[in-house]
């Protein structure tokens, strides 16, 4: 498989990954000259320090194959908390915000811009549409997208813009396929960036209790069918042990197998794990197709897992 681009989650930047760590990471990424690496980073990450830290490091050392996808749209949270509230945008506020962050980075380092969430009020919605259209016209070489949306929300928002969107970021993994399959069926040639690709116990060897929340929803929800997922994962782990393939690597390759337009985000916090994963994606194990087949075969045995997210119950 020829993997021309790999997305890397930016949550560790400014926290686990300091300036010196980033310089080390960039140095190693530069050795993968045929692969493009995109850091997916929001202005709210690391309490606001992620983008300045990343910018400083890229000014010091910027391999030609390293890029940034900028995400804006959430209120910055107080220290040691994580915001899930959309910004109530005023006229030109998003344009000014984008222009500021774009200016922090070396020329053409930012390759795409994503609205982190849709506005929650009608006035803010209209202001964002106007500003995003202006940004699209001023930066025609960028890709544009939206995160954390349902298909109907995305369709309506995209229809109001002067130019089409080319990115969708959503949550998706083996246990949570609904959004991925819905967007793939309706937008087969749009790049789909998949976050939380390794979440919900994928890096553990034991069953787990699954909690899930949508960033643009207020309820915290608990899965009613945890035992079914536990059973599925236990059977999957047993099949992958025989192939000597970690479930995290199998999960990423399974996502990649859907379409060349699907790009899972690597969420590693440890640098050694990051490069182990990169190597496993660029040079797949000889048994990786068997692993993907095992996943699909098991999904056929669990029809509730296949194509739809399991029933969820809101917690008060």
N, C-alpha and C positions, 0 to 999 in steps of 0.2 A: 504493500500500500504506500502510495506517495502522499505524505502529509505535508502540505505546503505552509500551513499556519497552525499555531498552537496558542490558545488563550490562557493567560495566567491570572489567577485571582489576586487582587490588590489589597485584600484585608490585612495581611501581615506587614505591609509597608508603613513605616513609622512606628511600628510596635515591635514584632519579632525581627523585622528586617530594618536595620539601620542604614545609614549612608554607606558605611564600609561593607555591609552585607550586600547591598545592591551593586556596588562596584564589582564585587566578586562574582555575583550572579551574571551581570552584563558581560564580564570577561569570558565566562564559560558559554553564555548564549551565543556570543560572536563566533564560536567554533562551529556552530550548526549553520553554516552559511546558506544552505538551501532551504531553510525553514524560517518563516516569519513569526515573531513572537509579539503578541499583543497583551499588554497589561491592562486589565479591566479595573479601573480605579474611580472612586467617587470622592467628592470634596468632603464628605462626612466621615470617611474612614480615618481611623486613628485620631479621633477627636479633631479632625481638620488638618493633621500634620502629614497625611499620606502624600498628597499631591506636591506640596513644597519639598518634601524629602525626595520624592521621585524626580522632580524637576532638577534639583541640585545634583543628584547623581548622574542624570542624563547629560547635563552640561559638562560634567567632569569626564564621562565616558559614555559615548552613545554608539554602539554597534549599528551598522546600517540595517540590520534585520530586526531591530527592536522598536516597537511602536506603543502608543498609548490610546486606549479608548476611554474618553472622559464621560463621566456620568454626573448629572446635576438634577436636582428636583426635590430633595428632602431637606427639611429643616435640620441644621446641625444640632445634635443633642448635647445636653450638659455632660460634664465629665463622667466617665464610667457608665454611660448609658448609651443606647442606640436609638436613633430617631426613626420613627415610622410615619411621621406627619409630613404631608406634602407642603411645600412652600406656597403661600398665597401670593402669587406673583402680581406685581404692579407693572404698568407699561414700561417696556425696555429693560426691566430688571433681569430677565433671563439673558437677553442680548449682552448686557453689561457684565453679567456674571461669567458667561462663556468667554467673552473677549478677554477678560482679566486672566482666567486660567489658561487660555490658549497662549497668551503672551508669555507665560512663565516658562514655556518649553522651547527647546531648539526648533527651528523651522521644520515643518512637515513631520514632526514627531507624533503629534496627535493625528490619528488616521480615521477616527470616528467619534461621533458624539451621540450619547444616548440620554434620553429623558428618563430619569431614574423611576419616576412614577407619574401618572397623569394627575393634573390638578383636581382638587376636590370641590372647587366652586366655579360657577359659570364665568364669572369675570376673569378669574385666574386662567381658566381654560382658554378664553379668547386671547388674553395677553400672550400666553405661551404659543399659541398658534401663529400669531403675528410675528413674534420674535423668532420663532423657529424658521419661519419662511424667510425672514431677513438673513438669518445665519446660513441657510441653505444657499441663498443667492450669493452671499459674500464668500463662502467657502465651498465652491462646487466640487472640489477634489475630495471632500470628506464623505464618509458614509454616515447615515443618520438612522436612529432607531429609538425604540421605546422598550422599557422594562416593565415587568410585573403587571401585565394586562391580560384580560380575557380576549378571545378572538373578536367578539363583537365590539369591544372597546377600541381595540387596535384598528379595526376596519373603519369605524366611524372617524377616529382621529386622523388616520392616514388620508381619508377622502377629503379632509378639509385643508390639506397642505397643497402648495403649488407644485411641489416635486415629490415623487414617491419616496417612501422609506425603504431601506435596504437591510435593516437589522431588526430582529426581535430577540429580546432576552427573556427567558422564562425558566421556571424551576422544572427539572425533569430528571428522572432516573428510572431504574428498573421497576421500582415500586410506585412510581408516580408519572404515568405516561400521558394522562389525558390532554394536557396543554400541548405537549410535543406533537402528538398525533393529530390533534385538531388543526394546529398551525401548518403542519406538513401537508395535510390534505388540501388546505385552502391556499397556501403560499409556498408551493414546492421549490421555487427558485429564489426565495428570500433566505438570507443567512440567519440561522437560528442559533443563538448563543445560549448554551444550557448551563445554568448554575445549580448548585447543590447536587451535582452529579454523583458525588461520593458521600452524601449525607445519610442520616437515618440508619446508622449501624454498619455501613459498608466496610469500615475499617476495624470493626470489632469481630471477634470470633464467637460471640454469644448472642442470643436473641435480645431484643430491646423493646422498649415502649416508645411508640412513635408520636411525637408532638410536631405540629406543623402550623405555620401561620402565613397568611398572605400579607405582604408589606402594606398593601392598600386596603386592608380590611381590619376591623378593630377586634374581632373575636379571636381568642386562642382556642384551638380545636384539638380534640383528642380522637384518635382513630378508634372506631368501634370494633374493628376486626384485626386487632394486633396479633392475635394468635394465628390467624391465617397467614399474615406476613412473616411471623416468626417461623412457621412451618415451611413456607416457601424458601426463606433464606437458609434455613438449616439444610434443606435438600440441595440448594444451589451450592452452598459451601462444600458439601460432601462431594459433589460432582467436580468442582474445581480443584479440590485437593488432589484428586486422581490425575489431573492434568498439570499440577504444580504451577497454577496461575493464581495470583492474588485476586480476590474478588474486586478490589478497587480497579485493577488494570482491566479485568474482564468487563466491568461496568462501563469504563470509558470507551473501550473498543466496541461494545454493544451499541452505545450511542452513535459512534462514528459510522457504524454499519447502516444506519437508517438512510443517510444521504450525504453527498459531499458538501451539502450546505449546512450540516449540523456540526457545531463546534462546541464541545464541552469545555468548561473552564476547569483548569487544574487548581485545586484549592489547598495545595501543600503549604504548611507553615515551616517545616524543616527544609533547609536547602538541599540536603542529601536526598530527601524524599522527592523533592521537586525534580531533580535531575534523573533519579531512578525512573520516575514516571515518564519524563520526556523521552528517555532512551527506549522505554517499553512501548511508547507510541510510535516512534520513528522506526524502530526495528522490532516489529512484533514477534512474539514467541511463535514457534512453528505450530503450536496447538491452539492458537488464538481463535481460529475459525471453529474449532471444535467447542471452545468455550462459549462462543456466540450461539452456536447451535444448541448447546445445553441450556442456555438461558431461554431461548425461544421455545424449546421443547417443554421446559417447565412452565413457562407462561401459558402455553396451550392447556396445561393441566390445571391451571388456576384461572378460569375465565373471569373471575371478579377482578383479578389484577390486570388482566389483559384489556387494553384500550380505555379503561375508565379508572379514575381515582376511586379508592374504596370509600364507603359511606363515612361521613364525619359528623361528629356531634359537638356543638358549641358548648363551651364551659362558661358558666357565669362567674 
